[in-house]
């Protein structure tokens, strides 16, 4: 399918593909939709999108970067690289802590300690994401009661 037609049908896709995925256009051309990556994912976060291509669903859990999807990908739509991707957590306005309500679930769940709550005088601080520490694993996404966390 050519790029213009795919853009028309799918629009601006913000879904996150499995770690180590090729750039979107190349990934969609290379992936055979065999679902081997889906079946080997130990956290079951790789699911098929409406076109049956693999996509991550962080509402089910986090990516442990175990490399099983990478090893299972025979067509090589997922290729080994130093970093699995450049996604990092982003916290939107509907975050409870940003509204002054005590909630630190995302920071508690973040194994990399990329989300912190710097203290403020007479209150607790809002969440701060450290791009240098964030792996983009998505553990914080599932824990957020207001769905205020996204990976970009």
N, CA, C and O atoms as a GROMACS GRO file, in nm:
protein
  608
    1UNK      N    1   0.085  -0.117   0.000
    1UNK     CA    2   0.000   0.000   0.000
    1UNK      C    3   0.090   0.124   0.000
    1UNK      O    4   0.184   0.132   0.079
    2UNK      N    5   0.061   0.220  -0.088
    2UNK     CA    6   0.146   0.338  -0.094
    2UNK      C    7   0.125   0.428   0.028
    2UNK      O    8   0.025   0.418   0.099
    3UNK      N    9   0.222   0.515   0.048
    3UNK     CA   10   0.225   0.600   0.168
    3UNK      C   11   0.103   0.691   0.179
    3UNK      O   12   0.048   0.707   0.288
    4UNK      N   13   0.059   0.752   0.068
    4UNK     CA   14  -0.055   0.844   0.072
    4UNK      C   15  -0.183   0.769   0.111
    4UNK      O   16  -0.262   0.818   0.191
    5UNK      N   17  -0.203   0.651   0.053
    5UNK     CA   18  -0.323   0.574   0.083
    5UNK      C   19  -0.323   0.529   0.229
    5UNK      O   20  -0.425   0.535   0.297
    6UNK      N   21  -0.207   0.484   0.276
    6UNK     CA   22  -0.197   0.440   0.416
    6UNK      C   23  -0.224   0.557   0.509
    6UNK      O   24  -0.292   0.542   0.611
    7UNK      N   25  -0.172   0.674   0.476
    7UNK     CA   26  -0.197   0.793   0.556
    7UNK      C   27  -0.345   0.827   0.559
    7UNK      O   28  -0.400   0.861   0.664
    8UNK      N   29  -0.410   0.819   0.444
    8UNK     CA   30  -0.553   0.848   0.436
    8UNK      C   31  -0.633   0.750   0.522
    8UNK      O   32  -0.722   0.790   0.596
    9UNK      N   33  -0.601   0.621   0.511
    9UNK     CA   34  -0.675   0.519   0.584
    9UNK      C   35  -0.647   0.521   0.733
    9UNK      O   36  -0.738   0.502   0.814
   10UNK      N   37  -0.522   0.543   0.770
   10UNK     CA   38  -0.483   0.531   0.910
   10UNK      C   39  -0.461   0.664   0.979
   10UNK      O   40  -0.456   0.670   1.102
   11UNK      N   41  -0.447   0.770   0.902
   11UNK     CA   42  -0.423   0.901   0.963
   11UNK      C   43  -0.289   0.905   1.034
   11UNK      O   44  -0.198   0.828   1.001
   12UNK      N   45  -0.278   0.992   1.129
   12UNK     CA   46  -0.156   1.006   1.207
   12UNK      C   47  -0.157   0.901   1.317
   12UNK      O   48  -0.228   0.918   1.415
   13UNK      N   49  -0.082   0.796   1.305
   13UNK     CA   50  -0.086   0.685   1.399
   13UNK      C   51   0.007   0.713   1.516
   13UNK      O   52   0.126   0.737   1.498
   14UNK      N   53  -0.048   0.711   1.635
   14UNK     CA   54   0.033   0.734   1.754
   14UNK      C   55   0.052   0.606   1.834
   14UNK      O   56   0.112   0.608   1.941
   15UNK      N   57   0.001   0.495   1.782
   15UNK     CA   58   0.017   0.370   1.853
   15UNK      C   59   0.164   0.333   1.858
   15UNK      O   60   0.244   0.373   1.773
   16UNK      N   61   0.197   0.255   1.959
   16UNK     CA   62   0.336   0.215   1.976
   16UNK      C   63   0.351   0.069   1.934
   16UNK      O   64   0.281  -0.019   1.984
   17UNK      N   65   0.440   0.047   1.845
   17UNK     CA   66   0.470  -0.087   1.796
   17UNK      C   67   0.566  -0.155   1.894
   17UNK      O   68   0.620  -0.089   1.983
   18UNK      N   69   0.588  -0.286   1.879
   18UNK     CA   70   0.679  -0.354   1.972
   18UNK      C   71   0.818  -0.291   1.972
   18UNK      O   72   0.857  -0.224   1.876
   19UNK      N   73   0.892  -0.314   2.080
   19UNK     CA   74   1.028  -0.259   2.085
   19UNK      C   75   1.111  -0.311   1.968
   19UNK      O   76   1.089  -0.422   1.918
   20UNK      N   77   1.205  -0.232   1.926
   20UNK     CA   78   1.296  -0.264   1.817
   20UNK      C   79   1.228  -0.265   1.681
   20UNK      O   80   1.285  -0.316   1.584
   21UNK      N   81   1.106  -0.208   1.672
   21UNK     CA   82   1.036  -0.203   1.543
   21UNK      C   83   1.106  -0.106   1.449
   21UNK      O   84   1.160  -0.004   1.490
   22UNK      N   85   1.102  -0.141   1.321
   22UNK     CA   86   1.152  -0.051   1.217
   22UNK      C   87   1.065   0.075   1.216
   22UNK      O   88   0.959   0.077   1.279
   23UNK      N   89   1.107   0.178   1.144
   23UNK     CA   90   1.023   0.296   1.126
   23UNK      C   91   0.889   0.250   1.070
   23UNK      O   92   0.884   0.151   0.997
   24UNK      N   93   0.782   0.320   1.102
   24UNK     CA   94   0.646   0.274   1.074
   24UNK      C   95   0.626   0.225   0.930
   24UNK      O   96   0.578   0.114   0.910
   25UNK      N   97   0.662   0.306   0.833
   25UNK     CA   98   0.641   0.268   0.693
   25UNK      C   99   0.711   0.136   0.661
   25UNK      O  100   0.653   0.047   0.600
   26UNK      N  101   0.836   0.125   0.703
   26UNK     CA  102   0.913   0.003   0.676
   26UNK      C  103   0.859  -0.115   0.759
   26UNK      O  104   0.856  -0.228   0.712
   27UNK      N  105   0.818  -0.087   0.881
   27UNK     CA  106   0.761  -0.192   0.966
   27UNK      C  107   0.637  -0.252   0.901
   27UNK      O  108   0.623  -0.374   0.894
   28UNK      N  109   0.546  -0.166   0.852
   28UNK     CA  110   0.422  -0.214   0.792
   28UNK      C  111   0.448  -0.292   0.663
   28UNK      O  112   0.371  -0.382   0.629
   29UNK      N  113   0.554  -0.257   0.593
   29UNK     CA  114   0.588  -0.330   0.470
   29UNK      C  115   0.655  -0.463   0.501
   29UNK      O  116   0.641  -0.559   0.425
   30UNK      N  117   0.728  -0.471   0.613
   30UNK     CA  118   0.805  -0.591   0.647
   30UNK      C  119   0.727  -0.692   0.730
   30UNK      O  120   0.742  -0.813   0.712
   31UNK      N  121   0.645  -0.644   0.820
   31UNK     CA  122   0.569  -0.732   0.910
   31UNK      C  123   0.470  -0.816   0.830
   31UNK      O  124   0.394  -0.763   0.748
   32UNK      N  125   0.470  -0.946   0.852
   32UNK     CA  126   0.380  -1.037   0.782
   32UNK      C  127   0.253  -1.065   0.862
   32UNK      O  128   0.166  -1.138   0.816
   33UNK      N  129   0.243  -1.006   0.980
   33UNK     CA  130   0.127  -1.026   1.069
   33UNK      C  131   0.112  -1.173   1.109
   33UNK      O  132   0.002  -1.226   1.120
   34UNK      N  133   0.226  -1.237   1.130
   34UNK     CA  134   0.227  -1.378   1.171
   34UNK      C  135   0.187  -1.395   1.318
   34UNK      O  136   0.142  -1.502   1.359
   35UNK      N  137   0.203  -1.287   1.396
   35UNK     CA  138   0.167  -1.282   1.538
   35UNK      C  139   0.259  -1.362   1.629
   35UNK      O  140   0.225  -1.388   1.744
   36UNK      N  141   0.376  -1.401   1.578
   36UNK     CA  142   0.473  -1.471   1.664
   36UNK      C  143   0.516  -1.383   1.780
   36UNK      O  144   0.535  -1.433   1.891
   37UNK      N  145   0.531  -1.255   1.757
   37UNK     CA  146   0.570  -1.163   1.865
   37UNK      C  147   0.459  -1.155   1.971
   37UNK      O  148   0.487  -1.140   2.090
   38UNK      N  149   0.336  -1.164   1.927
   38UNK     CA  150   0.222  -1.158   2.019
   38UNK      C  151   0.219  -1.280   2.110
   38UNK      O  152   0.196  -1.268   2.230
   39UNK      N  153   0.242  -1.397   2.052
   39UNK     CA  154   0.232  -1.520   2.130
   39UNK      C  155   0.346  -1.539   2.229
   39UNK      O  156   0.329  -1.608   2.329
   40UNK      N  157   0.462  -1.478   2.204
   40UNK     CA  158   0.575  -1.498   2.296
   40UNK      C  159   0.584  -1.391   2.404
   40UNK      O  160   0.665  -1.405   2.496
   41UNK      N  161   0.505  -1.286   2.396
   41UNK     CA  162   0.515  -1.176   2.493
   41UNK      C  163   0.471  -1.223   2.632
   41UNK      O  164   0.355  -1.258   2.650
   42UNK      N  165   0.563  -1.224   2.730
   42UNK     CA  166   0.528  -1.274   2.863
   42UNK      C  167   0.430  -1.185   2.940
   42UNK      O  168   0.362  -1.232   3.031
   43UNK      N  169   0.422  -1.058   2.906
   43UNK     CA  170   0.330  -0.968   2.976
   43UNK      C  171   0.201  -0.946   2.897
   43UNK      O  172   0.113  -0.873   2.942
   44UNK      N  173   0.189  -1.008   2.782
   44UNK     CA  174   0.068  -1.003   2.698
   44UNK      C  175   0.028  -0.861   2.659
   44UNK      O  176  -0.091  -0.832   2.646
   45UNK      N  177   0.125  -0.774   2.641
   45UNK     CA  178   0.091  -0.637   2.602
   45UNK      C  179   0.094  -0.616   2.451
   45UNK      O  180   0.049  -0.512   2.403
   46UNK      N  181   0.146  -0.712   2.377
   46UNK     CA  182   0.145  -0.700   2.231
   46UNK      C  183   0.014  -0.760   2.182
   46UNK      O  184  -0.014  -0.878   2.204
   47UNK      N  185  -0.064  -0.677   2.115
   47UNK     CA  186  -0.195  -0.718   2.065
   47UNK      C  187  -0.208  -0.676   1.919
   47UNK      O  188  -0.137  -0.586   1.875
   48UNK      N  189  -0.297  -0.738   1.844
   48UNK     CA  190  -0.315  -0.695   1.704
   48UNK      C  191  -0.402  -0.569   1.697
   48UNK      O  192  -0.499  -0.555   1.770
   49UNK      N  193  -0.365  -0.478   1.607
   49UNK     CA  194  -0.449  -0.361   1.584
   49UNK      C  195  -0.561  -0.400   1.489
   49UNK      O  196  -0.575  -0.518   1.457
   50UNK      N  197  -0.639  -0.307   1.444
   50UNK     CA  198  -0.753  -0.338   1.357
   50UNK      C  199  -0.711  -0.395   1.221
   50UNK      O  200  -0.791  -0.456   1.151
   51UNK      N  201  -0.584  -0.374   1.184
   51UNK     CA  202  -0.532  -0.430   1.059
   51UNK      C  203  -0.447  -0.554   1.085
   51UNK      O  204  -0.383  -0.606   0.994
   52UNK      N  205  -0.448  -0.602   1.210
   52UNK     CA  206  -0.378  -0.724   1.254
   52UNK      C  207  -0.227  -0.708   1.268
   52UNK      O  208  -0.155  -0.807   1.281
   53UNK      N  209  -0.177  -0.582   1.266
   53UNK     CA  210  -0.036  -0.556   1.293
   53UNK      C  211  -0.015  -0.549   1.444
   53UNK      O  212  -0.105  -0.505   1.516
   54UNK      N  213   0.100  -0.592   1.495
   54UNK     CA  214   0.124  -0.587   1.640
   54UNK      C  215   0.136  -0.444   1.691
   54UNK      O  216   0.194  -0.356   1.627
   55UNK      N  217   0.080  -0.425   1.809
   55UNK     CA  218   0.071  -0.295   1.872
   55UNK      C  219   0.078  -0.318   2.023
   55UNK      O  220   0.035  -0.423   2.070
   56UNK      N  221   0.130  -0.222   2.099
   56UNK     CA  222   0.140  -0.239   2.243
   56UNK      C  223   0.020  -0.179   2.314
   56UNK      O  224  -0.026  -0.070   2.280
   57UNK      N  225  -0.029  -0.252   2.414
   57UNK     CA  226  -0.141  -0.207   2.496
   57UNK      C  227  -0.093  -0.202   2.640
   57UNK      O  228  -0.093  -0.303   2.710
   58UNK      N  229  -0.051  -0.083   2.684
   58UNK     CA  230   0.005  -0.068   2.819
   58UNK      C  231  -0.101  -0.075   2.929
   58UNK      O  232  -0.066  -0.076   3.047
   59UNK      N  233  -0.227  -0.080   2.892
   59UNK     CA  234  -0.330  -0.099   2.996
   59UNK      C  235  -0.324  -0.242   3.052
   59UNK      O  236  -0.380  -0.269   3.158
   60UNK      N  237  -0.257  -0.331   2.981
   60UNK     CA  238  -0.243  -0.471   3.025
   60UNK      C  239  -0.118  -0.493   3.109
   60UNK      O  240  -0.110  -0.592   3.182
   61UNK      N  241  -0.022  -0.405   3.099
   61UNK     CA  242   0.102  -0.423   3.173
   61UNK      C  243   0.214  -0.340   3.113
   61UNK      O  244   0.191  -0.240   3.046
   62UNK      N  245   0.335  -0.384   3.138
   62UNK     CA  246   0.453  -0.310   3.093
   62UNK      C  247   0.540  -0.396   3.004
   62UNK      O  248   0.526  -0.518   3.000
   63UNK      N  249   0.631  -0.332   2.934
   63UNK     CA  250   0.730  -0.403   2.854
   63UNK      C  251   0.854  -0.424   2.941
   63UNK      O  252   0.907  -0.329   2.999
   64UNK      N  253   0.898  -0.548   2.949
   64UNK     CA  254   1.018  -0.579   3.028
   64UNK      C  255   1.143  -0.581   2.941
   64UNK      O  256   1.253  -0.603   2.992
   65UNK      N  257   1.127  -0.558   2.813
   65UNK     CA  258   1.238  -0.559   2.717
   65UNK      C  259   1.312  -0.693   2.723
   65UNK      O  260   1.435  -0.698   2.719
   66UNK      N  261   1.235  -0.800   2.732
   66UNK     CA  262   1.291  -0.936   2.744
   66UNK      C  263   1.351  -0.986   2.614
   66UNK      O  264   1.424  -1.085   2.614
   67UNK      N  265   1.322  -0.921   2.503
   67UNK     CA  266   1.373  -0.953   2.370
   67UNK      C  267   1.307  -1.076   2.306
   67UNK      O  268   1.350  -1.119   2.199
   68UNK      N  269   1.205  -1.131   2.368
   68UNK     CA  270   1.139  -1.249   2.310
   68UNK      C  271   1.070  -1.215   2.179
   68UNK      O  272   1.073  -1.294   2.085
   69UNK      N  273   1.009  -1.098   2.171
   69UNK     CA  274   0.944  -1.057   2.045
   69UNK      C  275   1.049  -1.039   1.936
   69UNK      O  276   1.026  -1.076   1.820
   70UNK      N  277   1.161  -0.983   1.972
   70UNK     CA  278   1.270  -0.962   1.877
   70UNK      C  279   1.319  -1.095   1.821
   70UNK      O  280   1.338  -1.109   1.700
   71UNK      N  281   1.339  -1.193   1.909
   71UNK     CA  282   1.386  -1.325   1.866
   71UNK      C  283   1.281  -1.398   1.781
   71UNK      O  284   1.317  -1.475   1.692
   72UNK      N  285   1.154  -1.373   1.808
   72UNK     CA  286   1.046  -1.443   1.737
   72UNK      C  287   1.017  -1.385   1.599
   72UNK      O  288   0.952  -1.450   1.517
   73UNK      N  289   1.064  -1.264   1.572
   73UNK     CA  290   1.030  -1.195   1.447
   73UNK      C  291   1.116  -1.244   1.331
   73UNK      O  292   1.227  -1.194   1.310
   74UNK      N  293   1.065  -1.341   1.258
   74UNK     CA  294   1.138  -1.398   1.143
   74UNK      C  295   1.147  -1.302   1.024
   74UNK      O  296   1.250  -1.299   0.956
   75UNK      N  297   1.042  -1.223   0.996
   75UNK     CA  298   1.052  -1.131   0.882
   75UNK      C  299   1.145  -1.012   0.907
   75UNK      O  300   1.177  -0.936   0.815
   76UNK      N  301   1.189  -0.996   1.030
   76UNK     CA  302   1.278  -0.888   1.074
   76UNK      C  303   1.215  -0.749   1.065
   76UNK      O  304   1.278  -0.653   1.022
   77UNK      N  305   1.090  -0.742   1.107
   77UNK     CA  306   1.026  -0.612   1.124
   77UNK      C  307   1.073  -0.551   1.256
   77UNK      O  308   1.061  -0.430   1.278
   78UNK      N  309   1.126  -0.636   1.344
   78UNK     CA  310   1.191  -0.595   1.468
   78UNK      C  311   1.338  -0.630   1.453
   78UNK      O  312   1.372  -0.745   1.426
   79UNK      N  313   1.425  -0.531   1.470
   79UNK     CA  314   1.568  -0.555   1.452
   79UNK      C  315   1.646  -0.508   1.574
   79UNK      O  316   1.613  -0.406   1.635
   80UNK      N  317   1.748  -0.582   1.608
   80UNK     CA  318   1.829  -0.551   1.726
   80UNK      C  319   1.898  -0.416   1.710
   80UNK      O  320   1.952  -0.384   1.604
   81UNK      N  321   1.895  -0.338   1.816
   81UNK     CA  322   1.959  -0.206   1.819
   81UNK      C  323   1.999  -0.178   1.964
   81UNK      O  324   1.957  -0.249   2.055
   82UNK      N  325   2.081  -0.076   1.984
   82UNK     CA  326   2.125  -0.041   2.119
   82UNK      C  327   2.007  -0.011   2.211
   82UNK      O  328   2.004  -0.056   2.325
   83UNK      N  329   1.912   0.066   2.160
   83UNK     CA  330   1.793   0.103   2.238
   83UNK      C  331   1.670   0.045   2.170
   83UNK      O  332   1.661   0.046   2.047
   84UNK      N  333   1.576  -0.004   2.248
   84UNK     CA  334   1.455  -0.058   2.186
   84UNK      C  335   1.369   0.049   2.120
   84UNK      O  336   1.299   0.021   2.023
   85UNK      N  337   1.373   0.172   2.174
   85UNK     CA  338   1.298   0.284   2.119
   85UNK      C  339   1.331   0.410   2.196
   85UNK      O  340   1.410   0.407   2.290
   86UNK      N  341   1.270   0.520   2.155
   86UNK     CA  342   1.293   0.649   2.222
   86UNK      C  343   1.169   0.702   2.290
   86UNK      O  344   1.161   0.823   2.315
   87UNK      N  345   1.073   0.618   2.320
   87UNK     CA  346   0.950   0.663   2.386
   87UNK      C  347   0.976   0.697   2.533
   87UNK      O  348   1.053   0.629   2.601
   88UNK      N  349   0.912   0.803   2.579
   88UNK     CA  350   0.918   0.838   2.722
   88UNK      C  351   0.779   0.879   2.770
   88UNK      O  352   0.693   0.918   2.691
   89UNK      N  353   0.760   0.868   2.900
   89UNK     CA  354   0.630   0.900   2.959
   89UNK      C  355   0.605   1.050   2.954
   89UNK      O  356   0.696   1.132   2.971
   90UNK      N  357   0.480   1.083   2.932
   90UNK     CA  358   0.435   1.222   2.934
   90UNK      C  359   0.309   1.227   3.020
   90UNK      O  360   0.217   1.147   3.002
   91UNK      N  361   0.305   1.321   3.113
   91UNK     CA  362   0.192   1.332   3.206
   91UNK      C  363   0.104   1.449   3.164
   91UNK      O  364   0.151   1.563   3.152
   92UNK      N  365  -0.023   1.419   3.141
   92UNK     CA  366  -0.119   1.519   3.094
   92UNK      C  367  -0.188   1.588   3.211
   92UNK      O  368  -0.173   1.547   3.326
   93UNK      N  369  -0.263   1.694   3.180
   93UNK     CA  370  -0.329   1.780   3.280
   93UNK      C  371  -0.426   1.709   3.373
   93UNK      O  372  -0.449   1.757   3.484
   94UNK      N  373  -0.483   1.599   3.333
   94UNK     CA  374  -0.581   1.534   3.419
   94UNK      C  375  -0.517   1.452   3.532
   94UNK      O  376  -0.588   1.382   3.606
   95UNK      N  377  -0.386   1.459   3.547
   95UNK     CA  378  -0.314   1.392   3.656
   95UNK      C  379  -0.363   1.445   3.791
   95UNK      O  380  -0.372   1.566   3.812
   96UNK      N  381  -0.395   1.354   3.881
   96UNK     CA  382  -0.445   1.393   4.014
   96UNK      C  383  -0.343   1.478   4.091
   96UNK      O  384  -0.380   1.577   4.152
   97UNK      N  385  -0.217   1.439   4.087
   97UNK     CA  386  -0.113   1.513   4.159
   97UNK      C  387  -0.100   1.656   4.106
   97UNK      O  388  -0.071   1.748   4.182
   98UNK      N  389  -0.120   1.675   3.976
   98UNK     CA  390  -0.115   1.810   3.919
   98UNK      C  391  -0.233   1.895   3.966
   98UNK      O  392  -0.227   2.018   3.962
   99UNK      N  393  -0.339   1.829   4.011
   99UNK     CA  394  -0.457   1.899   4.063
   99UNK      C  395  -0.453   1.913   4.216
   99UNK      O  396  -0.551   1.955   4.277
  100UNK      N  397  -0.339   1.876   4.276
  100UNK     CA  398  -0.324   1.890   4.420
  100UNK      C  399  -0.378   1.773   4.502
  100UNK      O  400  -0.388   1.783   4.624
  101UNK      N  401  -0.411   1.664   4.437
  101UNK     CA  402  -0.461   1.545   4.506
  101UNK      C  403  -0.345   1.446   4.521
  101UNK      O  404  -0.275   1.417   4.424
  102UNK      N  405  -0.326   1.397   4.640
  102UNK     CA  406  -0.214   1.307   4.665
  102UNK      C  407  -0.230   1.176   4.588
  102UNK      O  408  -0.320   1.097   4.615
  103UNK      N  409  -0.144   1.156   4.493
  103UNK     CA  410  -0.139   1.032   4.414
  103UNK      C  411   0.004   1.017   4.365
  103UNK      O  412   0.059   1.107   4.302
  104UNK      N  413   0.063   0.906   4.395
  104UNK     CA  414   0.200   0.880   4.351
  104UNK      C  415   0.213   0.740   4.293
  104UNK      O  416   0.321   0.681   4.296
  105UNK      N  417   0.105   0.687   4.240
  105UNK     CA  418   0.105   0.551   4.187
  105UNK      C  419   0.206   0.534   4.074
  105UNK      O  420   0.275   0.433   4.068
  106UNK      N  421   0.216   0.632   3.986
  106UNK     CA  422   0.309   0.620   3.873
  106UNK      C  423   0.453   0.614   3.922
  106UNK      O  424   0.532   0.533   3.874
  107UNK      N  425   0.487   0.698   4.017
  107UNK     CA  426   0.624   0.698   4.070
  107UNK      C  427   0.655   0.571   4.147
  107UNK      O  428   0.768   0.521   4.142
  108UNK      N  429   0.556   0.520   4.219
  108UNK     CA  430   0.576   0.394   4.293
  108UNK      C  431   0.601   0.278   4.198
  108UNK      O  432   0.678   0.187   4.229
  109UNK      N  433   0.536   0.281   4.084
  109UNK     CA  434   0.547   0.171   3.987
  109UNK      C  435   0.671   0.181   3.899
  109UNK      O  436   0.712   0.081   3.839
  110UNK      N  437   0.732   0.298   3.891
  110UNK     CA  438   0.845   0.321   3.802
  110UNK      C  439   0.974   0.263   3.859
  110UNK      O  440   1.035   0.321   3.948
  111UNK      N  441   1.013   0.148   3.806
  111UNK     CA  442   1.135   0.081   3.852
  111UNK      C  443   1.260   0.163   3.821
  111UNK      O  444   1.358   0.159   3.896
  112UNK      N  445   1.257   0.236   3.711
  112UNK     CA  446   1.373   0.317   3.671
  112UNK      C  447   1.382   0.447   3.751
  112UNK      O  448   1.479   0.521   3.738
  113UNK      N  449   1.282   0.474   3.833
  113UNK     CA  450   1.274   0.598   3.913
  113UNK      C  451   1.282   0.721   3.823
  113UNK      O  452   1.347   0.820   3.856
  114UNK      N  453   1.214   0.711   3.708
  114UNK     CA  454   1.211   0.823   3.614
  114UNK      C  455   1.105   0.925   3.650
  114UNK      O  456   1.109   1.038   3.603
  115UNK      N  457   1.008   0.885   3.735
  115UNK     CA  458   0.903   0.977   3.779
  115UNK      C  459   0.925   1.007   3.926
  115UNK      O  460   0.921   0.918   4.011
  116UNK      N  461   0.948   1.134   3.954
  116UNK     CA  462   0.972   1.176   4.093
  116UNK      C  463   0.874   1.287   4.129
  116UNK      O  464   0.809   1.347   4.043
  117UNK      N  465   0.866   1.313   4.258
  117UNK     CA  466   0.778   1.417   4.310
  117UNK      C  467   0.861   1.508   4.398
  117UNK      O  468   0.863   1.491   4.520
  118UNK      N  469   0.931   1.606   4.338
  118UNK     CA  470   1.014   1.696   4.418
  118UNK      C  471   0.931   1.769   4.522
  118UNK      O  472   0.822   1.817   4.492
  119UNK      N  473   0.982   1.779   4.644
  119UNK     CA  474   0.905   1.846   4.750
  119UNK      C  475   0.887   1.995   4.722
  119UNK      O  476   0.972   2.059   4.661
  120UNK      N  477   0.775   2.046   4.768
  120UNK     CA  478   0.746   2.189   4.759
  120UNK      C  479   0.704   2.235   4.897
  120UNK      O  480   0.654   2.157   4.977
  121UNK      N  481   0.724   2.360   4.923
  121UNK     CA  482   0.688   2.418   5.051
  121UNK      C  483   0.537   2.405   5.076
  121UNK      O  484   0.457   2.448   4.993
  122UNK      N  485   0.500   2.347   5.185
  122UNK     CA  486   0.362   2.332   5.232
  122UNK      C  487   0.276   2.239   5.147
  122UNK      O  488   0.153   2.239   5.162
  123UNK      N  489   0.337   2.160   5.059
  123UNK     CA  490   0.259   2.063   4.982
  123UNK      C  491   0.353   1.959   4.922
  123UNK      O  492   0.475   1.964   4.941
  124UNK      N  493   0.296   1.867   4.853
  124UNK     CA  494   0.376   1.770   4.781
  124UNK      C  495   0.389   1.818   4.637
  124UNK      O  496   0.300   1.885   4.585
  125UNK      N  497   0.498   1.784   4.575
  125UNK     CA  498   0.524   1.834   4.441
  125UNK      C  499   0.453   1.756   4.332
  125UNK      O  500   0.410   1.643   4.354
  126UNK      N  501   0.440   1.817   4.215
  126UNK     CA  502   0.380   1.748   4.101
  126UNK      C  503   0.481   1.646   4.045
  126UNK      O  504   0.600   1.656   4.072
  127UNK      N  505   0.434   1.549   3.967
  127UNK     CA  506   0.526   1.451   3.911
  127UNK      C  507   0.615   1.514   3.805
  127UNK      O  508   0.572   1.600   3.728
  128UNK      N  509   0.738   1.470   3.804
  128UNK     CA  510   0.836   1.516   3.705
  128UNK      C  511   0.897   1.391   3.641
  128UNK      O  512   0.944   1.301   3.710
  129UNK      N  513   0.896   1.388   3.508
  129UNK     CA  514   0.953   1.275   3.435
  129UNK      C  515   1.094   1.312   3.392
  129UNK      O  516   1.117   1.416   3.331
  130UNK      N  517   1.189   1.226   3.424
  130UNK     CA  518   1.327   1.244   3.380
  130UNK      C  519   1.347   1.169   3.249
  130UNK      O  520   1.353   1.046   3.250
  131UNK      N  521   1.357   1.241   3.136
  131UNK     CA  522   1.376   1.173   3.008
  131UNK      C  523   1.502   1.086   3.005
  131UNK      O  524   1.507   0.986   2.935
  132UNK      N  525   1.603   1.125   3.081
  132UNK     CA  526   1.727   1.047   3.083
  132UNK      C  527   1.708   0.912   3.150
  132UNK      O  528   1.777   0.816   3.116
  133UNK      N  529   1.614   0.902   3.244
  133UNK     CA  530   1.591   0.777   3.316
  133UNK      C  531   1.476   0.694   3.259
  133UNK      O  532   1.474   0.572   3.279
  134UNK      N  533   1.383   0.756   3.191
  134UNK     CA  534   1.264   0.686   3.144
  134UNK      C  535   1.299   0.588   3.031
  134UNK      O  536   1.359   0.626   2.931
  135UNK      N  537   1.260   0.463   3.050
  135UNK     CA  538   1.283   0.360   2.948
  135UNK      C  539   1.166   0.346   2.853
  135UNK      O  540   1.178   0.283   2.748
  136UNK      N  541   1.053   0.405   2.888
  136UNK     CA  542   0.933   0.391   2.807
  136UNK      C  543   0.868   0.255   2.823
  136UNK      O  544   0.799   0.208   2.732
  137UNK      N  545   0.888   0.191   2.937
  137UNK     CA  546   0.835   0.056   2.960
  137UNK      C  547   0.683   0.054   2.974
  137UNK      O  548   0.621  -0.049   2.948
  138UNK      N  549   0.623   0.166   3.013
  138UNK     CA  550   0.478   0.175   3.024
  138UNK      C  551   0.420   0.131   3.157
  138UNK      O  552   0.298   0.127   3.172
  139UNK      N  553   0.504   0.097   3.255
  139UNK     CA  554   0.453   0.054   3.385
  139UNK      C  555   0.366   0.160   3.449
  139UNK      O  556   0.267   0.129   3.515
  140UNK      N  557   0.401   0.284   3.431
  140UNK     CA  558   0.325   0.395   3.490
  140UNK      C  559   0.189   0.413   3.425
  140UNK      O  560   0.095   0.458   3.490
  141UNK      N  561   0.177   0.378   3.299
  141UNK     CA  562   0.053   0.398   3.224
  141UNK      C  563  -0.062   0.320   3.287
  141UNK      O  564  -0.170   0.374   3.310
  142UNK      N  565  -0.038   0.195   3.314
  142UNK     CA  566  -0.143   0.107   3.368
  142UNK      C  567  -0.190   0.152   3.507
  142UNK      O  568  -0.307   0.136   3.541
  143UNK      N  569  -0.099   0.207   3.585
  143UNK     CA  570  -0.131   0.243   3.723
  143UNK      C  571  -0.209   0.372   3.738
  143UNK      O  572  -0.272   0.394   3.841
  144UNK      N  573  -0.207   0.456   3.638
  144UNK     CA  574  -0.269   0.588   3.650
  144UNK      C  575  -0.422   0.578   3.653
  144UNK      O  576  -0.483   0.533   3.555
  145UNK      N  577  -0.485   0.620   3.763
  145UNK     CA  578  -0.631   0.608   3.773
  145UNK      C  579  -0.708   0.702   3.679
  145UNK      O  580  -0.824   0.676   3.649
  146UNK      N  581  -0.644   0.809   3.632
  146UNK     CA  582  -0.712   0.902   3.543
  146UNK      C  583  -0.665   0.890   3.397
  146UNK      O  584  -0.704   0.969   3.312
  147UNK      N  585  -0.582   0.791   3.370
  147UNK     CA  586  -0.527   0.770   3.235
  147UNK      C  587  -0.461   0.897   3.182
  147UNK      O  588  -0.482   0.938   3.068
  148UNK      N  589  -0.381   0.959   3.269
  148UNK     CA  590  -0.315   1.085   3.234
  148UNK      C  591  -0.174   1.064   3.179
  148UNK      O  592  -0.107   1.161   3.144
  149UNK      N  593  -0.129   0.940   3.172
  149UNK     CA  594   0.009   0.915   3.128
  149UNK      C  595   0.007   0.846   2.992
  149UNK      O  596  -0.066   0.749   2.971
  150UNK      N  597   0.088   0.900   2.902
  150UNK     CA  598   0.103   0.846   2.767
  150UNK      C  599   0.251   0.833   2.737
  150UNK      O  600   0.334   0.900   2.799
  151UNK      N  601   0.284   0.749   2.643
  151UNK     CA  602   0.422   0.746   2.596
  151UNK      C  603   0.427   0.821   2.465
  151UNK      O  604   0.343   0.803   2.377
  152UNK      N  605   0.527   0.906   2.453
  152UNK     CA  606   0.544   0.981   2.327
  152UNK      C  607   0.676   0.945   2.265
  152UNK      O  608   0.711   0.996   2.159
   0.00000   0.00000   0.00000
